């Protein structure tokens, strides 16, 4: 199956910009301040959830001016039901010793939150003393894994639409877009 690159270009040309690059940058600055206040003295281990968290992590981590250790993990969820970690398909598992550590998990978006919730539970089960989460986008809707679920640190609250940019993709493309965009008509 080949990608229709013209469709990819058209998606961006027709997209609604929901957060400009300047708004994203301001949200990142605010989040960095909040994270610094909360974690600067905790020697945190920061995990980026691949692939979506890559762009967000790169933009956020350079704003954190305290010592931290970084790594990545890659997991997806099997099916729609969540019963502990057994439903995670680990493509790259956490490899560091988590016992007693403060861990911050970075991801691009908190949509329903099932996968992020399972990742955090796994990190706790592996001995992390504290697990916090940070996302660029909190998608606003009532379908969260846990009613009222939020990340500990959120950049922007965005409407429930098909989003791309800042790590989120459209058919594998546009993760690199500097703002947050919604697909026209969705």
ZAMARGU-4260 file (C-alpha; in steps of 0.2 Angstrom, whole numbers, plus 5000, padded with zeros to 4 digits):
<rodrens>
0) 5000/5000/5000 | 5007/5017/4995 | 5004/5033/5003 | 4995/5047/4993 | 5007/5061/4997
5) 4995/5073/4989 | 4982/5068/5002 | 4994/5071/5016 | 4998/5089/5009 | 4979/5092/5007
10) 4976/5087/5025 | 4988/5101/5031 | 4981/5114/5019 | 4963/5111/5024 | 4966/5108/5043
15) 4960/5119/5057 | 4974/5126/5067 | 4968/5123/5085 | 4984/5129/5093 | 4997/5140/5085
20) 5016/5136/5087 | 5017/5151/5099 | 5003/5144/5110 | 5011/5127/5110 | 5028/5135/5115
25) 5019/5145/5129 | 5011/5129/5135 | 5028/5120/5135 | 5036/5135/5145 | 5022/5134/5158
30) 5023/5115/5159 | 5042/5116/5161 | 5040/5128/5176 | 5027/5116/5184 | 5038/5101/5181
35) 5054/5110/5188 | 5045/5115/5204 | 5038/5097/5206 | 5053/5087/5202 | 5070/5097/5202
40) 5076/5089/5218 | 5070/5071/5215 | 5082/5064/5202 | 5068/5059/5191 | 5069/5046/5177
45) 5059/5052/5162 | 5052/5040/5150 | 5046/5045/5133 | 5032/5035/5125 | 5036/5031/5107
50) 5032/5037/5094 | 5020/5050/5098 | 5030/5057/5113 | 5046/5060/5103 | 5042/5077/5097
55) 5034/5083/5113 | 5049/5076/5124 | 5062/5084/5113 | 5053/5101/5115 | 5050/5099/5133
60) 5066/5092/5140 | 5077/5106/5134 | 5067/5117/5145 | 5070/5107/5161 | 5086/5114/5169
65) 5089/5101/5182 | 5097/5084/5182 | 5087/5070/5175 | 5089/5053/5167 | 5080/5050/5151
70) 5074/5034/5142 | 5060/5028/5131 | 5047/5014/5130 | 5035/5008/5117 | 5019/4999/5121
75) 5002/4998/5113 | 4986/4990/5120 | 4977/4974/5115 | 4959/4976/5112 | 4947/4988/5121
80) 4947/4980/5139 | 4960/4983/5152 | 4965/4970/5164 | 4982/4975/5171 | 4998/4974/5161
85) 4993/4958/5152 | 4985/4968/5138 | 5000/4979/5134 | 5010/4974/5119 | 5028/4979/5124
90) 5038/4984/5109 | 5052/4991/5120 | 5051/4988/5139 | 5058/4999/5152 | 5076/4994/5156
95) 5081/5004/5171 | 5080/4999/5189 | 5064/5008/5195 | 5065/5004/5213 | 5062/5019/5223
100) 5063/5031/5208 | 5052/5046/5204 | 5047/5043/5186 | 5039/5055/5174 | 5031/5048/5158
105) 5029/5059/5143 | 5017/5057/5129 | 5009/5067/5115 | 4991/5066/5120 | 4979/5059/5134
110) 4964/5053/5124 | 4955/5039/5133 | 4971/5035/5143 | 4970/5016/5143 | 4988/5013/5137
115) 4995/5027/5148 | 4986/5020/5163 | 4993/5003/5160 | 5011/5009/5157 | 5010/5019/5174
120) 5003/5004/5183 | 5018/4993/5176 | 5030/5006/5182 | 5023/5006/5199 | 5023/4987/5199
125) 5041/4987/5194 | 5045/4997/5210 | 5044/5016/5205 | 5041/5026/5221 | 5031/5039/5212
130) 5024/5039/5194 | 5019/5056/5186 | 5013/5059/5168 | 5014/5074/5156 | 5005/5076/5140
135) 5005/5090/5127 | 4987/5088/5124 | 4972/5083/5135 | 4958/5079/5123 | 4942/5085/5130
140) 4928/5071/5131 | 4919/5059/5143 | 4927/5043/5137 | 4942/5042/5149 | 4948/5026/5156
145) 4944/5033/5173 | 4931/5047/5174 | 4940/5063/5176 | 4957/5056/5172 | 4970/5069/5169
150) 4989/5069/5167 | 4999/5077/5181 | 5005/5090/5169 | 4995/5095/5153 | 5000/5107/5140
155) 4983/5111/5131 | 4965/5106/5133 | 4959/5102/5115 | 4942/5098/5108 | 4938/5080/5103
160) 4943/5080/5085 | 4956/5070/5074 | 4972/5079/5079 | 4989/5080/5072 | 5005/5090/5075
165) 5017/5091/5090 | 5019/5072/5090 | 5002/5067/5084 | 5001/5060/5067 | 4990/5059/5052
170) 4993/5043/5043 | 5011/5043/5050 | 5014/5061/5044 | 5014/5078/5051 | 5021/5073/5069
175) 5033/5087/5065 | 5020/5101/5063 | 5024/5114/5076 | 5006/5118/5080 | 4991/5107/5084
180) 4979/5104/5069 | 4962/5096/5067 | 4958/5086/5051 | 4944/5096/5042 | 4927/5088/5044
185) 4932/5077/5059
</rodrens>
